[in-house]
Amino acid sequence: MIPSSLKDALDGLGVTMVLAALGRLMWHAQEVQAGHRRFWSLNLVWEGLIAVGVGFMAAGIADYVGLEGRPALGAIIFISYLGPRGVAAMMVRIGWIKKP
């Protein structure tokens, strides 16, 4: 039997990854609509890998700023939509990091 704390952690991880994938898929679809890429391409695989990394980053940011529940879920989708470059630009803008 799986301990409840481990089950809760795995449930949270699953939700985070699904939401991160949704955010990156929204961005990918926008790129397809703009004619910058085809939907079924190697780019879709890269977006999936980016979603994993950005999902962890988004969950960490949401936790850092004290978000819980639906606001945290919305933040994960929004941050995943922005992607790594968008998050870096946002952090520079709000002064968390210096411009490279």
Secondary structure, 3 states (H helix, E strand, C coil): CCCHHHHHHHHHHHHHHHHHHHHHHHHHHHHHHCCCCCCCCHHHHHHHHHHHHHHHHHHHHHHHCCCCCHHHHHHHHHHHHHHHHHHHHHHHHHCCCCCC
